[in-house]
Amino acid sequence: MKESIANATDSELFQLIKVGNLQAFEQVYDRYFIRLLNFSYKRMGNREDALEVVQDVFVRLYTHRERITHTTYLHAYLQTLLKNGIIDSYRRKLVQEKQYMAIRELMEGQGITNTSITIDSKKLEEQIHQLVNQLPEKCKEAFLLSRVQYLSHQAIAAKMKISVSTVEKHIVKALHTLKKELGIVGLVIYWGIDVLR
């Protein structure tokens, strides 16, 4: 069986993946992982970021396997997923950079110094942990996977076996709760502490 899978065409492997064949999935992973990683690394220039995007491609391939229409050109499909993933990664970084700039401007405008942040950060962090622990279990899990483990919404959806839209709802709910209790300035300061140290 292993030998026949190793010699299978992309089209045959794809059909096996669609019905949940893990050996076929592993074969596709072995066949294309390095190629995709090299492609991603050349465009992103950072091995860690490149690896994260490629891993997300395979997560999406497997979790969405039943909804993907039949394709003979599996490599082309993976390349499309990868290019979209790279674009999404750049967009996220751009948003983060804008957020960091906004945090700096907010703190400079309010005369907040690094010393005062260091003094208050421990108390603020404790308050955050208490609030997060009071969230509903699924909401808490999605939020921590996003903000602590820095997983993408797609990766969280796959890990929790829920839809991406449900992940987004959980995270929005968590942020709304924190914002309500801490205020927007407290929340922004908390996420900006590591940036300013």
C-alpha positions, 0 to 999 in steps of 0.5 A: 500500500505504501509503495503504491501511494509513493508512486501515485499521481497528484490526482490520485493522492488528492482523491485519497486525501479527500476521503481522509487517507493520512498516508496520502496526505503524508506523501503530499507533505513529503513530496512538496514541503521542501519545495514550498518552503524554499519558495516561501523563504525566497519571498519572505526572507525569514525562515520562521515566517516561511515555515509558519506559512507553509505549515498553514498551507497543509493545515488548510489542505487537510481541513478543507479537503472535502470542500475542494473540487477535484484538481489534477494539478495539486502542486499548482493548488498548493502554490496558490494557497502558499501565495495567498498565505504569504500575502496574508502574512505581509498584511498582518505584519503591516497591521501590526506595524501600524498598531505599534506606531499608534501605541507609541503615539498614544503613549508619547501623547499621554507622557507614559514612560518606559519606567511607568509601564514597567511598574504598572505592567505586572498589575495589568498582566495579573488583571488580564489573566483574571479576566481571561480565566473568567471567559467561557472555555472555548472563548478562552482557548481561542483567545490564548491560541491567538494572543499567546501562541500567535496561531492564525485563525485558520490554524486555531479553527483546525486545532479546535475543530470549529469554523474560522468565523467561530474563532473570530467571534470568540476572539472578538468576544474576549477583546470586547470583555477586556476592553470593557473592563480595562478600557481601550488605553489599558488594553493598548498599553498591555499589548504594547509593553513588549514593543516598548521595552 
